[in-house]
Amino acid sequence: MRDLAPDIVRQRLLIEGLYERDVTREDVERYLTGIAAHLSLRTYGNPIVHAPGGAGKDANEGFDAFIPLIDSGISLYVWSKRRFFAAVLFTCKAFDERAAVAFTREIFAAKDLEHRAF
């Protein structure tokens, strides 16, 4: 992928995983505020969490969430029935990728996890 804005600092990380326990709205909020704090990323608002509640396919039910950062944002998508999640960290400030992956694995008690920086 060609870097269209080499003068803008960006770090992006996709983390996907499978988990075994139930994940609640409170867990989603706790993850978003927790990972931001853990990586020393500053927020300027509370997490926004949506749960479509029957508006889409049953297999896709779960949560769509976002927390705004001074330096961009973090999105989280949770498929409750599939026990699958995907988190996207997009920042204009460098962060420790290994710390982000370890924190995510711990919070979700992920039995299987993959990640990729891009």
Secondary structure, DSSP 8 states (H G I E B T S, - for coil): ---S-TTS--EEEEEEEE--S---HHHHHHHHHHHHHHTT--BSS--EEE--SSSS-GGG-EEEEEEEETTEEEEEEEETTTTEEEEEEEESS---HHHHHHHHHHHHT-SEEEEEE-
